[in-house]
Amino acid sequence: MNRFITRQSRARAALTSAMSRRIAGPRDRGDVPGWVLITIMTAGLVTALWAIAGPQFGQLFSDAISDVKGP
């Protein structure tokens, strides 16, 4: 009788553990703060480059488009 109770307890514990893992989902959901930091830093770099070299980039683009000859 004691072995039956032990097996039943183990089975109940295993089932409870499996159900809680399934409900809670995976624990590793990725590094969201890292991705947020990368996105913000990239946006900051683009903004800084645009502020410093915006007119030069605009002139470079205009020169490149004006040099293109169509058929």
One Martini backbone bead per residue (centre of mass of N, CA, C, O) as a GRO file, in nm:
protein
   71
    1MET     BB    1   0.057   0.064  -0.019
    2ASN     BB    2   0.300   0.257  -0.002
    3ARG     BB    3   0.387   0.236  -0.302
    4PHE     BB    4   0.127   0.350  -0.422
    5ILE     BB    5   0.149   0.630  -0.294
    6THR     BB    6   0.422   0.704  -0.415
    7ARG     BB    7   0.341   0.679  -0.712
    8GLN     BB    8   0.108   0.877  -0.697
    9SER     BB    9   0.275   1.122  -0.608
   10ARG     BB   10   0.467   1.126  -0.850
   11ALA     BB   11   0.252   1.154  -1.067
   12ARG     BB   12   0.127   1.415  -0.961
   13ALA     BB   13   0.388   1.585  -0.973
   14ALA     BB   14   0.441   1.549  -1.276
   15LEU     BB   15   0.171   1.665  -1.374
   16THR     BB   16   0.191   1.940  -1.239
   17SER     BB   17   0.455   2.025  -1.375
   18ALA     BB   18   0.361   1.999  -1.670
   19MET     BB   19   0.122   2.197  -1.649
   20SER     BB   20   0.282   2.449  -1.555
   21ARG     BB   21   0.465   2.463  -1.807
   22ARG     BB   22   0.236   2.492  -2.017
   23ILE     BB   23   0.104   2.749  -1.900
   24ALA     BB   24   0.367   2.935  -1.869
   25GLY     BB   25   0.580   2.850  -2.048
   26PRO     BB   26   0.856   2.965  -2.150
   27ARG     BB   27   1.123   3.122  -1.990
   28ASP     BB   28   1.264   3.186  -2.261
   29ARG     BB   29   1.208   3.517  -2.425
   30GLY     BB   30   1.450   3.682  -2.429
   31ASP     BB   31   1.620   4.003  -2.495
   32VAL     BB   32   1.453   4.281  -2.478
   33PRO     BB   33   1.640   4.508  -2.366
   34GLY     BB   34   1.858   4.470  -2.583
   35TRP     BB   35   1.681   4.540  -2.830
   36VAL     BB   36   1.602   4.818  -2.736
   37LEU     BB   37   1.888   4.933  -2.722
   38ILE     BB   38   1.964   4.889  -3.018
   39THR     BB   39   1.735   5.060  -3.139
   40ILE     BB   40   1.803   5.329  -2.999
   41MET     BB   41   2.098   5.351  -3.097
   42THR     BB   42   2.035   5.351  -3.399
   43ALA     BB   43   1.853   5.599  -3.399
   44GLY     BB   44   2.073   5.789  -3.287
   45LEU     BB   45   2.278   5.757  -3.517
   46VAL     BB   46   2.097   5.852  -3.747
   47THR     BB   47   2.035   6.130  -3.629
   48ALA     BB   48   2.327   6.231  -3.611
   49LEU     BB   49   2.400   6.200  -3.909
   50TRP     BB   50   2.172   6.377  -4.019
   51ALA     BB   51   2.254   6.638  -3.868
   52ILE     BB   52   2.549   6.656  -3.982
   53ALA     BB   53   2.507   6.516  -4.304
   54GLY     BB   54   2.244   6.593  -4.462
   55PRO     BB   55   2.325   6.792  -4.690
   56GLN     BB   56   2.541   6.607  -4.818
   57PHE     BB   57   2.351   6.373  -4.885
   58GLY     BB   58   2.159   6.534  -5.063
   59GLN     BB   59   2.371   6.620  -5.273
   60LEU     BB   60   2.467   6.337  -5.350
   61PHE     BB   61   2.192   6.240  -5.454
   62SER     BB   62   2.143   6.461  -5.667
   63ASP     BB   63   2.397   6.400  -5.835
   64ALA     BB   64   2.329   6.102  -5.898
   65ILE     BB   65   2.055   6.157  -6.043
   66SER     BB   66   2.165   6.361  -6.261
   67ASP     BB   67   2.371   6.139  -6.391
   68VAL     BB   68   2.133   5.994  -6.492
   69LYS     BB   69   2.065   5.826  -6.796
   70GLY     BB   70   1.834   5.786  -7.021
   71PRO     BB   71   1.702   5.648  -7.325
   0.00000   0.00000   0.00000
